[in-house]
Amino acid sequence: MAEYILVTSWIQDDVNIYLNTDTGGKYVVLSSGDLYIFNANPNDGYKSYRCRTVNKITGKAQAWVFKTRLSITGKGEETCFEIHQL
């Protein structure tokens, strides 16, 4: 199924984060569709994230219905991340 779905952006709360290769910002959407958060910290856990996709066959675009929230604990090498569906 994943080969038919293209992630075009991520939505953090109500702000779109678009596919890019510029690593100057905090958030980057990789060509794989994954969201990369530089120097993630507990404040990032207060935000909700969901992806916007396009079906490669039908061309239908939609925002993912399910929102997720990060749980970030620890610092440096002790940092732990968990993703929770809201």
Secondary structure, 3 states (H helix, E strand, C coil): CHHHEEEEEEEECCEEEEECCCCCCCEEECCCCCEEECCCCHHHHHCEEEEEEEECCCCCEEECCCCEEEEEECCHHHCEEEEEEC
